[in-house]
């Protein structure tokens, strides 16, 4: 199938969607195989099945679509919405039981809200998140890319991305599913105990909320790894060794420790420039190339 990525002005931003959330701008297509291989109803972390939860997903790009597929297949009641209306949701997001709903309804009565939109959209969708029950766990999958999002002063000055997001929502968030490419997320789900199983870093301050997020990460076919507090979640932002490099749980501690807050924005932009050049020269970029490039640069 084709990977759908957002088209941006500026040469270095053309392939940005491969590293982060697809979104509702104009689109180009690049040929990349993204077949799924997770089984319906797989057990979650430690072999336990999480109790069914009511989950609202805001954002129907590549990550949001895969989340809807995997979490509904695991038995959760999943609703998904975007800014254009339920009729525009790709049917692929609904094939395992998720429902497309109006944005105004997606957070009503939910146990969990997962926000998978470009970080520049956070102020716009903040009212939807605030309408969720006070007990709802809010999970942030966003990443900051100035080429896509425009410059956000606080983030350019070094504020941790998910702390900025939390301030806009007026409530705590857990950061998860931000540090994996949409291709790897679609292709490389596996059962607990699989050798070299890819891990997904989960950061947050509330133990119960983090536990919920980790159980859902396991339900999507990846090993959940507790990466610490939200203040430390900059260690899994773009340009860091843990970001989009398909690390195992055994490898993640060293990758997170190695992160450099000063150098990571430069490395983020360097990776985008390399991907753009290759895509323009060859017409497509493989998922394996993306991971290898990130490992080399970060």
Secondary structure, DSSP 8 states (H G I E B T S, - for coil): -EEEEE--SSGGGTTGGGTS---SS-EEEEE--------TT---GGG------EEEEE--SHHHHHHHHHHHHTT-EEEEE-SS-GGGS-GGGGTTS-EE--GGGTTTT-SEEEE-S-GGGHHHHHHHHHTS-TT-EEEE-----HHHH---HHHHTT--HHHHHHHHHTS--EE-S-SS-HHHHHH----TT-TT-BEEEEE-S-HHHHHHHHHHHHHTTSEEEEEE-GGGGGGGSTTSTTSSS--BHHHHHHHHHH--HHHHHHHHHHHHHHHHHHHHHHS---HHHHHHHHHHH-
